[in-house]
Amino acid sequence: MNKSELLTKLDDTIEILESARDFKDTVKTIVSREHFLEFHINLAIEDLHELKELINEDDVS
């Protein structure tokens, strides 16, 4: 994974977390807040684990 791909992955994770944060108090929907937040938190956690593995494998250039 090159620097550009790493930065894109980090931007995606930031966007997921910002979306979850913005949702918590402003949006009412059929999907419960708990399920929505859990989904987005899980996505962010997966992305962060993936980044950690890539860094540990020294695949970052």
PDBQT receptor file of N, H, CA, C and O in Angstrom, charges set to zero:
ATOM      1  N   MET A   1       0.862  -1.167   0.000  1.00  0.00    +0.000 N 
ATOM      2  CA  MET A   1       0.000   0.000   0.000  1.00  0.00    +0.000 C 
ATOM      3  C   MET A   1       0.905   1.226   0.000  1.00  0.00    +0.000 C 
ATOM      4  O   MET A   1       1.808   1.348   0.828  1.00  0.00    +0.000 OA
ATOM      5  N   ASN A   2       0.652   2.120  -0.930  1.00  0.00    +0.000 N 
ATOM      6  H   ASN A   2      -0.081   2.021  -1.603  1.00  0.00    +0.000 HD
ATOM      7  CA  ASN A   2       1.481   3.324  -0.988  1.00  0.00    +0.000 C 
ATOM      8  C   ASN A   2       0.889   4.434  -0.118  1.00  0.00    +0.000 C 
ATOM      9  O   ASN A   2      -0.193   4.290   0.451  1.00  0.00    +0.000 OA
ATOM     10  N   LYS A   3       1.609   5.518  -0.034  1.00  0.00    +0.000 N 
ATOM     11  H   LYS A   3       2.488   5.634  -0.497  1.00  0.00    +0.000 HD
ATOM     12  CA  LYS A   3       1.203   6.633   0.828  1.00  0.00    +0.000 C 
ATOM     13  C   LYS A   3      -0.169   7.176   0.438  1.00  0.00    +0.000 C 
ATOM     14  O   LYS A   3      -0.979   7.489   1.311  1.00  0.00    +0.000 OA
ATOM     15  N   SER A   4      -0.434   7.290  -0.847  1.00  0.00    +0.000 N 
ATOM     16  H   SER A   4       0.224   7.036  -1.555  1.00  0.00    +0.000 HD
ATOM     17  CA  SER A   4      -1.718   7.808  -1.319  1.00  0.00    +0.000 C 
ATOM     18  C   SER A   4      -2.875   6.907  -0.892  1.00  0.00    +0.000 C 
ATOM     19  O   SER A   4      -3.920   7.391  -0.457  1.00  0.00    +0.000 OA
ATOM     20  N   GLU A   5      -2.683   5.600  -1.018  1.00  0.00    +0.000 N 
ATOM     21  H   GLU A   5      -1.835   5.206  -1.372  1.00  0.00    +0.000 HD
ATOM     22  CA  GLU A   5      -3.728   4.650  -0.607  1.00  0.00    +0.000 C 
ATOM     23  C   GLU A   5      -3.945   4.693   0.900  1.00  0.00    +0.000 C 
ATOM     24  O   GLU A   5      -5.079   4.608   1.373  1.00  0.00    +0.000 OA
ATOM     25  N   LEU A   6      -2.870   4.825   1.641  1.00  0.00    +0.000 N 
ATOM     26  H   LEU A   6      -1.949   4.894   1.257  1.00  0.00    +0.000 HD
ATOM     27  CA  LEU A   6      -2.964   4.920   3.096  1.00  0.00    +0.000 C 
ATOM     28  C   LEU A   6      -3.731   6.167   3.506  1.00  0.00    +0.000 C 
ATOM     29  O   LEU A   6      -4.596   6.108   4.379  1.00  0.00    +0.000 OA
ATOM     30  N   LEU A   7      -3.419   7.290   2.882  1.00  0.00    +0.000 N 
ATOM     31  H   LEU A   7      -2.716   7.338   2.172  1.00  0.00    +0.000 HD
ATOM     32  CA  LEU A   7      -4.128   8.534   3.199  1.00  0.00    +0.000 C 
ATOM     33  C   LEU A   7      -5.604   8.441   2.827  1.00  0.00    +0.000 C 
ATOM     34  O   LEU A   7      -6.458   8.956   3.549  1.00  0.00    +0.000 OA
ATOM     35  N   THR A   8      -5.908   7.794   1.717  1.00  0.00    +0.000 N 
ATOM     36  H   THR A   8      -5.214   7.375   1.131  1.00  0.00    +0.000 HD
ATOM     37  CA  THR A   8      -7.308   7.601   1.321  1.00  0.00    +0.000 C 
ATOM     38  C   THR A   8      -8.040   6.762   2.355  1.00  0.00    +0.000 C 
ATOM     39  O   THR A   8      -9.172   7.080   2.721  1.00  0.00    +0.000 OA
ATOM     40  N   LYS A   9      -7.406   5.691   2.833  1.00  0.00    +0.000 N 
ATOM     41  H   LYS A   9      -6.487   5.433   2.536  1.00  0.00    +0.000 HD
ATOM     42  CA  LYS A   9      -8.018   4.829   3.842  1.00  0.00    +0.000 C 
ATOM     43  C   LYS A   9      -8.256   5.609   5.131  1.00  0.00    +0.000 C 
ATOM     44  O   LYS A   9      -9.307   5.467   5.757  1.00  0.00    +0.000 OA
ATOM     45  N   LEU A  10      -7.301   6.423   5.526  1.00  0.00    +0.000 N 
ATOM     46  H   LEU A  10      -6.448   6.539   5.017  1.00  0.00    +0.000 HD
ATOM     47  CA  LEU A  10      -7.473   7.243   6.729  1.00  0.00    +0.000 C 
ATOM     48  C   LEU A  10      -8.601   8.256   6.544  1.00  0.00    +0.000 C 
ATOM     49  O   LEU A  10      -9.397   8.469   7.460  1.00  0.00    +0.000 OA
ATOM     50  N   ASP A  11      -8.676   8.878   5.378  1.00  0.00    +0.000 N 
ATOM     51  H   ASP A  11      -8.030   8.706   4.634  1.00  0.00    +0.000 HD
ATOM     52  CA  ASP A  11      -9.767   9.817   5.098  1.00  0.00    +0.000 C 
ATOM     53  C   ASP A  11     -11.123   9.116   5.161  1.00  0.00    +0.000 C 
ATOM     54  O   ASP A  11     -12.087   9.674   5.685  1.00  0.00    +0.000 OA
ATOM     55  N   ASP A  12     -11.198   7.895   4.628  1.00  0.00    +0.000 N 
ATOM     56  H   ASP A  12     -10.415   7.442   4.203  1.00  0.00    +0.000 HD
ATOM     57  CA  ASP A  12     -12.443   7.126   4.682  1.00  0.00    +0.000 C 
ATOM     58  C   ASP A  12     -12.853   6.845   6.121  1.00  0.00    +0.000 C 
ATOM     59  O   ASP A  12     -14.029   6.955   6.469  1.00  0.00    +0.000 OA
ATOM     60  N   THR A  13     -11.885   6.484   6.955  1.00  0.00    +0.000 N 
ATOM     61  H   THR A  13     -10.930   6.394   6.672  1.00  0.00    +0.000 HD
ATOM     62  CA  THR A  13     -12.166   6.195   8.359  1.00  0.00    +0.000 C 
ATOM     63  C   THR A  13     -12.627   7.453   9.084  1.00  0.00    +0.000 C 
ATOM     64  O   THR A  13     -13.563   7.403   9.882  1.00  0.00    +0.000 OA
ATOM     65  N   ILE A  14     -11.985   8.562   8.815  1.00  0.00    +0.000 N 
ATOM     66  H   ILE A  14     -11.224   8.603   8.167  1.00  0.00    +0.000 HD
ATOM     67  CA  ILE A  14     -12.394   9.837   9.410  1.00  0.00    +0.000 C 
ATOM     68  C   ILE A  14     -13.820  10.176   8.998  1.00  0.00    +0.000 C 
ATOM     69  O   ILE A  14     -14.624  10.609   9.824  1.00  0.00    +0.000 OA
ATOM     70  N   GLU A  15     -14.133   9.981   7.727  1.00  0.00    +0.000 N 
ATOM     71  H   GLU A  15     -13.481   9.629   7.056  1.00  0.00    +0.000 HD
ATOM     72  CA  GLU A  15     -15.476  10.269   7.224  1.00  0.00    +0.000 C 
ATOM     73  C   GLU A  15     -16.529   9.399   7.911  1.00  0.00    +0.000 C 
ATOM     74  O   GLU A  15     -17.610   9.885   8.244  1.00  0.00    +0.000 OA
ATOM     75  N   ILE A  16     -16.225   8.127   8.124  1.00  0.00    +0.000 N 
ATOM     76  H   ILE A  16     -15.347   7.732   7.854  1.00  0.00    +0.000 HD
ATOM     77  CA  ILE A  16     -17.145   7.219   8.815  1.00  0.00    +0.000 C 
ATOM     78  C   ILE A  16     -17.414   7.720  10.224  1.00  0.00    +0.000 C 
ATOM     79  O   ILE A  16     -18.564   7.782  10.658  1.00  0.00    +0.000 OA
ATOM     80  N   LEU A  17     -16.356   8.076  10.935  1.00  0.00    +0.000 N 
ATOM     81  H   LEU A  17     -15.422   8.025  10.583  1.00  0.00    +0.000 HD
ATOM     82  CA  LEU A  17     -16.515   8.539  12.314  1.00  0.00    +0.000 C 
ATOM     83  C   LEU A  17     -17.253   9.873  12.381  1.00  0.00    +0.000 C 
ATOM     84  O   LEU A  17     -18.075  10.081  13.273  1.00  0.00    +0.000 OA
ATOM     85  N   GLU A  18     -16.968  10.772  11.451  1.00  0.00    +0.000 N 
ATOM     86  H   GLU A  18     -16.300  10.603  10.726  1.00  0.00    +0.000 HD
ATOM     87  CA  GLU A  18     -17.677  12.053  11.426  1.00  0.00    +0.000 C 
ATOM     88  C   GLU A  18     -19.157  11.848  11.120  1.00  0.00    +0.000 C 
ATOM     89  O   GLU A  18     -20.010  12.518  11.702  1.00  0.00    +0.000 OA
ATOM     90  N   SER A  19     -19.461  10.941  10.226  1.00  0.00    +0.000 N 
ATOM     91  H   SER A  19     -18.768  10.396   9.753  1.00  0.00    +0.000 HD
ATOM     92  CA  SER A  19     -20.846  10.644   9.886  1.00  0.00    +0.000 C 
ATOM     93  C   SER A  19     -21.597  10.113  11.103  1.00  0.00    +0.000 C 
ATOM     94  O   SER A  19     -22.726  10.523  11.370  1.00  0.00    +0.000 OA
ATOM     95  N   ALA A  20     -20.970   9.208  11.832  1.00  0.00    +0.000 N 
ATOM     96  H   ALA A  20     -20.052   8.875  11.615  1.00  0.00    +0.000 HD
ATOM     97  CA  ALA A  20     -21.599   8.661  13.034  1.00  0.00    +0.000 C 
ATOM     98  C   ALA A  20     -21.801   9.749  14.083  1.00  0.00    +0.000 C 
ATOM     99  O   ALA A  20     -22.848   9.811  14.728  1.00  0.00    +0.000 OA
ATOM    100  N   ARG A  21     -20.801  10.601  14.248  1.00  0.00    +0.000 N 
ATOM    101  H   ARG A  21     -19.951  10.551  13.724  1.00  0.00    +0.000 HD
ATOM    102  CA  ARG A  21     -20.904  11.694  15.224  1.00  0.00    +0.000 C 
ATOM    103  C   ARG A  21     -22.033  12.654  14.855  1.00  0.00    +0.000 C 
ATOM    104  O   ARG A  21     -22.830  13.040  15.710  1.00  0.00    +0.000 OA
ATOM    105  N   ASP A  22     -22.098  13.035  13.581  1.00  0.00    +0.000 N 
ATOM    106  H   ASP A  22     -21.450  12.722  12.886  1.00  0.00    +0.000 HD
ATOM    107  CA  ASP A  22     -23.121  13.973  13.133  1.00  0.00    +0.000 C 
ATOM    108  C   ASP A  22     -24.525  13.390  13.257  1.00  0.00    +0.000 C 
ATOM    109  O   ASP A  22     -25.486  14.117  13.509  1.00  0.00    +0.000 OA
ATOM    110  N   PHE A  23     -24.637  12.083  13.079  1.00  0.00    +0.000 N 
ATOM    111  H   PHE A  23     -23.856  11.492  12.874  1.00  0.00    +0.000 HD
ATOM    112  CA  PHE A  23     -25.938  11.433  13.124  1.00  0.00    +0.000 C 
ATOM    113  C   PHE A  23     -26.525  11.382  14.524  1.00  0.00    +0.000 C 
ATOM    114  O   PHE A  23     -27.739  11.502  14.690  1.00  0.00    +0.000 OA
ATOM    115  N   LYS A  24     -25.689  11.207  15.521  1.00  0.00    +0.000 N 
ATOM    116  H   LYS A  24     -24.703  11.110  15.386  1.00  0.00    +0.000 HD
ATOM    117  CA  LYS A  24     -26.171  10.872  16.857  1.00  0.00    +0.000 C 
ATOM    118  C   LYS A  24     -27.226  11.816  17.408  1.00  0.00    +0.000 C 
ATOM    119  O   LYS A  24     -28.081  11.379  18.178  1.00  0.00    +0.000 OA
ATOM    120  N   ASP A  25     -27.201  13.079  17.048  1.00  0.00    +0.000 N 
ATOM    121  H   ASP A  25     -26.506  13.434  16.422  1.00  0.00    +0.000 HD
ATOM    122  CA  ASP A  25     -28.162  14.016  17.615  1.00  0.00    +0.000 C 
ATOM    123  C   ASP A  25     -29.057  14.688  16.584  1.00  0.00    +0.000 C 
ATOM    124  O   ASP A  25     -29.961  15.435  16.956  1.00  0.00    +0.000 OA
ATOM    125  N   THR A  26     -28.828  14.441  15.299  1.00  0.00    +0.000 N 
ATOM    126  H   THR A  26     -28.093  13.834  14.996  1.00  0.00    +0.000 HD
ATOM    127  CA  THR A  26     -29.541  15.250  14.312  1.00  0.00    +0.000 C 
ATOM    128  C   THR A  26     -30.515  14.511  13.415  1.00  0.00    +0.000 C 
ATOM    129  O   THR A  26     -31.422  15.137  12.867  1.00  0.00    +0.000 OA
ATOM    130  N   VAL A  27     -30.366  13.217  13.243  1.00  0.00    +0.000 N 
ATOM    131  H   VAL A  27     -29.629  12.709  13.688  1.00  0.00    +0.000 HD
ATOM    132  CA  VAL A  27     -31.183  12.511  12.260  1.00  0.00    +0.000 C 
ATOM    133  C   VAL A  27     -32.126  11.536  12.944  1.00  0.00    +0.000 C 
ATOM    134  O   VAL A  27     -31.733  10.797  13.847  1.00  0.00    +0.000 OA
ATOM    135  N   LYS A  28     -33.365  11.546  12.504  1.00  0.00    +0.000 N 
ATOM    136  H   LYS A  28     -33.684  12.147  11.771  1.00  0.00    +0.000 HD
ATOM    137  CA  LYS A  28     -34.338  10.560  12.959  1.00  0.00    +0.000 C 
ATOM    138  C   LYS A  28     -34.671   9.688  11.760  1.00  0.00    +0.000 C 
ATOM    139  O   LYS A  28     -34.954  10.193  10.673  1.00  0.00    +0.000 OA
ATOM    140  N   THR A  29     -34.636   8.389  11.961  1.00  0.00    +0.000 N 
ATOM    141  H   THR A  29     -34.406   7.979  12.843  1.00  0.00    +0.000 HD
ATOM    142  CA  THR A  29     -34.860   7.464  10.854  1.00  0.00    +0.000 C 
ATOM    143  C   THR A  29     -35.435   6.161  11.374  1.00  0.00    +0.000 C 
ATOM    144  O   THR A  29     -35.543   5.952  12.582  1.00  0.00    +0.000 OA
ATOM    145  N   ILE A  30     -35.800   5.290  10.452  1.00  0.00    +0.000 N 
ATOM    146  H   ILE A  30     -35.711   5.460   9.470  1.00  0.00    +0.000 HD
ATOM    147  CA  ILE A  30     -36.324   3.980  10.828  1.00  0.00    +0.000 C 
ATOM    148  C   ILE A  30     -35.243   3.164  11.537  1.00  0.00    +0.000 C 
ATOM    149  O   ILE A  30     -35.535   2.410  12.465  1.00  0.00    +0.000 OA
ATOM    150  N   VAL A  31     -34.007   3.317  11.101  1.00  0.00    +0.000 N 
ATOM    151  H   VAL A  31     -33.770   3.930  10.348  1.00  0.00    +0.000 HD
ATOM    152  CA  VAL A  31     -32.891   2.612  11.719  1.00  0.00    +0.000 C 
ATOM    153  C   VAL A  31     -32.603   3.260  13.070  1.00  0.00    +0.000 C 
ATOM    154  O   VAL A  31     -32.505   4.483  13.174  1.00  0.00    +0.000 OA
ATOM    155  N   SER A  32     -32.472   2.443  14.086  1.00  0.00    +0.000 N 
ATOM    156  H   SER A  32     -32.551   1.450  14.002  1.00  0.00    +0.000 HD
ATOM    157  CA  SER A  32     -32.202   3.006  15.407  1.00  0.00    +0.000 C 
ATOM    158  C   SER A  32     -30.808   3.619  15.455  1.00  0.00    +0.000 C 
ATOM    159  O   SER A  32     -29.902   3.208  14.730  1.00  0.00    +0.000 OA
ATOM    160  N   ARG A  33     -30.663   4.594  16.312  1.00  0.00    +0.000 N 
ATOM    161  H   ARG A  33     -31.399   4.928  16.901  1.00  0.00    +0.000 HD
ATOM    162  CA  ARG A  33     -29.353   5.229  16.491  1.00  0.00    +0.000 C 
ATOM    163  C   ARG A  33     -28.303   4.198  16.881  1.00  0.00    +0.000 C 
ATOM    164  O   ARG A  33     -27.174   4.225  16.392  1.00  0.00    +0.000 OA
ATOM    165  N   GLU A  34     -28.693   3.295  17.765  1.00  0.00    +0.000 N 
ATOM    166  H   GLU A  34     -29.611   3.273  18.162  1.00  0.00    +0.000 HD
ATOM    167  CA  GLU A  34     -27.751   2.286  18.245  1.00  0.00    +0.000 C 
ATOM    168  C   GLU A  34     -27.209   1.439  17.096  1.00  0.00    +0.000 C 
ATOM    169  O   GLU A  34     -26.002   1.214  17.006  1.00  0.00    +0.000 OA
ATOM    170  N   HIS A  35     -28.099   0.969  16.218  1.00  0.00    +0.000 N 
ATOM    171  H   HIS A  35     -29.079   1.152  16.292  1.00  0.00    +0.000 HD
ATOM    172  CA  HIS A  35     -27.661   0.135  15.098  1.00  0.00    +0.000 C 
ATOM    173  C   HIS A  35     -26.827   0.931  14.100  1.00  0.00    +0.000 C 
ATOM    174  O   HIS A  35     -25.830   0.434  13.576  1.00  0.00    +0.000 OA
ATOM    175  N   PHE A  36     -27.238   2.159  13.843  1.00  0.00    +0.000 N 
ATOM    176  H   PHE A  36     -28.048   2.562  14.268  1.00  0.00    +0.000 HD
ATOM    177  CA  PHE A  36     -26.494   3.006  12.909  1.00  0.00    +0.000 C 
ATOM    178  C   PHE A  36     -25.082   3.257  13.418  1.00  0.00    +0.000 C 
ATOM    179  O   PHE A  36     -24.109   3.098  12.681  1.00  0.00    +0.000 OA
ATOM    180  N   LEU A  37     -24.978   3.647  14.673  1.00  0.00    +0.000 N 
ATOM    181  H   LEU A  37     -25.768   3.776  15.272  1.00  0.00    +0.000 HD
ATOM    182  CA  LEU A  37     -23.669   3.931  15.255  1.00  0.00    +0.000 C 
ATOM    183  C   LEU A  37     -22.809   2.675  15.334  1.00  0.00    +0.000 C 
ATOM    184  O   LEU A  37     -21.610   2.717  15.056  1.00  0.00    +0.000 OA
ATOM    185  N   GLU A  38     -23.424   1.562  15.711  1.00  0.00    +0.000 N 
ATOM    186  H   GLU A  38     -24.397   1.528  15.937  1.00  0.00    +0.000 HD
ATOM    187  CA  GLU A  38     -22.683   0.305  15.793  1.00  0.00    +0.000 C 
ATOM    188  C   GLU A  38     -22.096  -0.067  14.431  1.00  0.00    +0.000 C 
ATOM    189  O   GLU A  38     -20.943  -0.487  14.340  1.00  0.00    +0.000 OA
ATOM    190  N   PHE A  39     -22.891   0.089  13.380  1.00  0.00    +0.000 N 
ATOM    191  H   PHE A  39     -23.828   0.430  13.454  1.00  0.00    +0.000 HD
ATOM    192  CA  PHE A  39     -22.436  -0.214  12.028  1.00  0.00    +0.000 C 
ATOM    193  C   PHE A  39     -21.228   0.645  11.655  1.00  0.00    +0.000 C 
ATOM    194  O   PHE A  39     -20.219   0.127  11.177  1.00  0.00    +0.000 OA
ATOM    195  N   HIS A  40     -21.332   1.951  11.872  1.00  0.00    +0.000 N 
ATOM    196  H   HIS A  40     -22.152   2.371  12.260  1.00  0.00    +0.000 HD
ATOM    197  CA  HIS A  40     -20.247   2.855  11.498  1.00  0.00    +0.000 C 
ATOM    198  C   HIS A  40     -19.005   2.666  12.371  1.00  0.00    +0.000 C 
ATOM    199  O   HIS A  40     -17.879   2.763  11.883  1.00  0.00    +0.000 OA
ATOM    200  N   ILE A  41     -19.207   2.404  13.629  1.00  0.00    +0.000 N 
ATOM    201  H   ILE A  41     -20.121   2.326  14.026  1.00  0.00    +0.000 HD
ATOM    202  CA  ILE A  41     -18.068   2.144  14.512  1.00  0.00    +0.000 C 
ATOM    203  C   ILE A  41     -17.350   0.876  14.076  1.00  0.00    +0.000 C 
ATOM    204  O   ILE A  41     -16.120   0.834  14.053  1.00  0.00    +0.000 OA
ATOM    205  N   ASN A  42     -18.114  -0.159  13.730  1.00  0.00    +0.000 N 
ATOM    206  H   ASN A  42     -19.113  -0.125  13.749  1.00  0.00    +0.000 HD
ATOM    207  CA  ASN A  42     -17.501  -1.410  13.271  1.00  0.00    +0.000 C 
ATOM    208  C   ASN A  42     -16.708  -1.207  11.986  1.00  0.00    +0.000 C 
ATOM    209  O   ASN A  42     -15.628  -1.778  11.832  1.00  0.00    +0.000 OA
ATOM    210  N   LEU A  43     -17.226  -0.405  11.061  1.00  0.00    +0.000 N 
ATOM    211  H   LEU A  43     -18.103   0.059  11.185  1.00  0.00    +0.000 HD
ATOM    212  CA  LEU A  43     -16.487  -0.109   9.827  1.00  0.00    +0.000 C 
ATOM    213  C   LEU A  43     -15.163   0.578  10.136  1.00  0.00    +0.000 C 
ATOM    214  O   LEU A  43     -14.123   0.233   9.575  1.00  0.00    +0.000 OA
ATOM    215  N   ALA A  44     -15.217   1.547  11.028  1.00  0.00    +0.000 N 
ATOM    216  H   ALA A  44     -16.062   1.828  11.483  1.00  0.00    +0.000 HD
ATOM    217  CA  ALA A  44     -14.001   2.282  11.385  1.00  0.00    +0.000 C 
ATOM    218  C   ALA A  44     -12.989   1.364  12.059  1.00  0.00    +0.000 C 
ATOM    219  O   ALA A  44     -11.793   1.441  11.778  1.00  0.00    +0.000 OA
ATOM    220  N   ILE A  45     -13.462   0.503  12.941  1.00  0.00    +0.000 N 
ATOM    221  H   ILE A  45     -14.434   0.440  13.169  1.00  0.00    +0.000 HD
ATOM    222  CA  ILE A  45     -12.569  -0.433  13.627  1.00  0.00    +0.000 C 
ATOM    223  C   ILE A  45     -11.907  -1.370  12.623  1.00  0.00    +0.000 C 
ATOM    224  O   ILE A  45     -10.704  -1.620  12.704  1.00  0.00    +0.000 OA
ATOM    225  N   GLU A  46     -12.686  -1.887  11.681  1.00  0.00    +0.000 N 
ATOM    226  H   GLU A  46     -13.663  -1.685  11.616  1.00  0.00    +0.000 HD
ATOM    227  CA  GLU A  46     -12.128  -2.768  10.650  1.00  0.00    +0.000 C 
ATOM    228  C   GLU A  46     -11.053  -2.045   9.842  1.00  0.00    +0.000 C 
ATOM    229  O   GLU A  46      -9.986  -2.602   9.582  1.00  0.00    +0.000 OA
ATOM    230  N   ASP A  47     -11.335  -0.815   9.449  1.00  0.00    +0.000 N 
ATOM    231  H   ASP A  47     -12.201  -0.363   9.660  1.00  0.00    +0.000 HD
ATOM    232  CA  ASP A  47     -10.359  -0.038   8.682  1.00  0.00    +0.000 C 
ATOM    233  C   ASP A  47      -9.079   0.187   9.480  1.00  0.00    +0.000 C 
ATOM    234  O   ASP A  47      -7.979   0.072   8.939  1.00  0.00    +0.000 OA
ATOM    235  N   LEU A  48      -9.220   0.504  10.751  1.00  0.00    +0.000 N 
ATOM    236  H   LEU A  48     -10.113   0.598  11.190  1.00  0.00    +0.000 HD
ATOM    237  CA  LEU A  48      -8.046   0.756  11.579  1.00  0.00    +0.000 C 
ATOM    238  C   LEU A  48      -7.223  -0.517  11.788  1.00  0.00    +0.000 C 
ATOM    239  O   LEU A  48      -5.993  -0.464  11.790  1.00  0.00    +0.000 OA
ATOM    240  N   HIS A  49      -7.896  -1.663  11.964  1.00  0.00    +0.000 N 
ATOM    241  H   HIS A  49      -8.895  -1.706  11.963  1.00  0.00    +0.000 HD
ATOM    242  CA  HIS A  49      -7.171  -2.933  12.085  1.00  0.00    +0.000 C 
ATOM    243  C   HIS A  49      -6.417  -3.245  10.796  1.00  0.00    +0.000 C 
ATOM    244  O   HIS A  49      -5.273  -3.698  10.829  1.00  0.00    +0.000 OA
ATOM    245  N   GLU A  50      -7.062  -3.001   9.672  1.00  0.00    +0.000 N 
ATOM    246  H   GLU A  50      -7.992  -2.633   9.645  1.00  0.00    +0.000 HD
ATOM    247  CA  GLU A  50      -6.428  -3.239   8.376  1.00  0.00    +0.000 C 
ATOM    248  C   GLU A  50      -5.188  -2.359   8.206  1.00  0.00    +0.000 C 
ATOM    249  O   GLU A  50      -4.145  -2.826   7.749  1.00  0.00    +0.000 OA
ATOM    250  N   LEU A  51      -5.309  -1.094   8.575  1.00  0.00    +0.000 N 
ATOM    251  H   LEU A  51      -6.156  -0.715   8.946  1.00  0.00    +0.000 HD
ATOM    252  CA  LEU A  51      -4.163  -0.184   8.490  1.00  0.00    +0.000 C 
ATOM    253  C   LEU A  51      -3.027  -0.637   9.402  1.00  0.00    +0.000 C 
ATOM    254  O   LEU A  51      -1.859  -0.588   9.018  1.00  0.00    +0.000 OA
ATOM    255  N   LYS A  52      -3.370  -1.075  10.600  1.00  0.00    +0.000 N 
ATOM    256  H   LYS A  52      -4.320  -1.115  10.912  1.00  0.00    +0.000 HD
ATOM    257  CA  LYS A  52      -2.358  -1.542  11.547  1.00  0.00    +0.000 C 
ATOM    258  C   LYS A  52      -1.604  -2.742  10.978  1.00  0.00    +0.000 C 
ATOM    259  O   LYS A  52      -0.379  -2.813  11.073  1.00  0.00    +0.000 OA
ATOM    260  N   GLU A  53      -2.342  -3.687  10.384  1.00  0.00    +0.000 N 
ATOM    261  H   GLU A  53      -3.338  -3.629  10.306  1.00  0.00    +0.000 HD
ATOM    262  CA  GLU A  53      -1.707  -4.856   9.783  1.00  0.00    +0.000 C 
ATOM    263  C   GLU A  53      -0.764  -4.452   8.653  1.00  0.00    +0.000 C 
ATOM    264  O   GLU A  53       0.349  -4.968   8.548  1.00  0.00    +0.000 OA
ATOM    265  N   LEU A  54      -1.210  -3.540   7.823  1.00  0.00    +0.000 N 
ATOM    266  H   LEU A  54      -2.114  -3.121   7.909  1.00  0.00    +0.000 HD
ATOM    267  CA  LEU A  54      -0.378  -3.096   6.706  1.00  0.00    +0.000 C 
ATOM    268  C   LEU A  54       0.900  -2.421   7.192  1.00  0.00    +0.000 C 
ATOM    269  O   LEU A  54       1.977  -2.640   6.639  1.00  0.00    +0.000 OA
ATOM    270  N   ILE A  55       0.773  -1.613   8.213  1.00  0.00    +0.000 N 
ATOM    271  H   ILE A  55      -0.102  -1.435   8.663  1.00  0.00    +0.000 HD
ATOM    272  CA  ILE A  55       1.947  -0.937   8.770  1.00  0.00    +0.000 C 
ATOM    273  C   ILE A  55       2.899  -1.962   9.382  1.00  0.00    +0.000 C 
ATOM    274  O   ILE A  55       4.113  -1.870   9.201  1.00  0.00    +0.000 OA
ATOM    275  N   ASN A  56       2.350  -2.935  10.105  1.00  0.00    +0.000 N 
ATOM    276  H   ASN A  56       1.363  -3.009  10.253  1.00  0.00    +0.000 HD
ATOM    277  CA  ASN A  56       3.187  -3.966  10.718  1.00  0.00    +0.000 C 
ATOM    278  C   ASN A  56       3.890  -4.830   9.681  1.00  0.00    +0.000 C 
ATOM    279  O   ASN A  56       4.974  -5.351   9.944  1.00  0.00    +0.000 OA
ATOM    280  N   GLU A  57       3.295  -4.987   8.516  1.00  0.00    +0.000 N 
ATOM    281  H   GLU A  57       2.415  -4.563   8.302  1.00  0.00    +0.000 HD
ATOM    282  CA  GLU A  57       3.899  -5.783   7.447  1.00  0.00    +0.000 C 
ATOM    283  C   GLU A  57       4.917  -4.980   6.643  1.00  0.00    +0.000 C 
ATOM    284  O   GLU A  57       5.532  -5.505   5.716  1.00  0.00    +0.000 OA
ATOM    285  N   ASP A  58       5.093  -3.725   6.993  1.00  0.00    +0.000 N 
ATOM    286  H   ASP A  58       4.593  -3.298   7.746  1.00  0.00    +0.000 HD
ATOM    287  CA  ASP A  58       6.012  -2.832   6.282  1.00  0.00    +0.000 C 
ATOM    288  C   ASP A  58       5.657  -2.688   4.810  1.00  0.00    +0.000 C 
ATOM    289  O   ASP A  58       6.540  -2.532   3.966  1.00  0.00    +0.000 OA
ATOM    290  N   ASP A  59       4.358  -2.739   4.497  1.00  0.00    +0.000 N 
ATOM    291  H   ASP A  59       3.641  -2.866   5.182  1.00  0.00    +0.000 HD
ATOM    292  CA  ASP A  59       3.908  -2.563   3.121  1.00  0.00    +0.000 C 
ATOM    293  C   ASP A  59       3.721  -1.097   2.768  1.00  0.00    +0.000 C 
ATOM    294  O   ASP A  59       3.420  -0.771   1.619  1.00  0.00    +0.000 OA
ATOM    295  N   VAL A  60       3.893  -0.214   3.735  1.00  0.00    +0.000 N 
ATOM    296  H   VAL A  60       4.137  -0.479   4.668  1.00  0.00    +0.000 HD
ATOM    297  CA  VAL A  60       3.700   1.208   3.488  1.00  0.00    +0.000 C 
ATOM    298  C   VAL A  60       4.985   1.773   2.902  1.00  0.00    +0.000 C 
ATOM    299  O   VAL A  60       6.066   1.617   3.471  1.00  0.00    +0.000 OA
ATOM    300  N   SER A  61       4.850   2.436   1.745  1.00  0.00    +0.000 N 
ATOM    301  H   SER A  61       3.972   2.563   1.283  1.00  0.00    +0.000 HD
ATOM    302  CA  SER A  61       6.048   3.008   1.124  1.00  0.00    +0.000 C 
ATOM    303  C   SER A  61       6.017   4.514   1.164  1.00  0.00    +0.000 C 
ATOM    304  O   SER A  61       6.947   5.164   0.686  1.00  0.00    +0.000 OA
TER     305      SER A  61
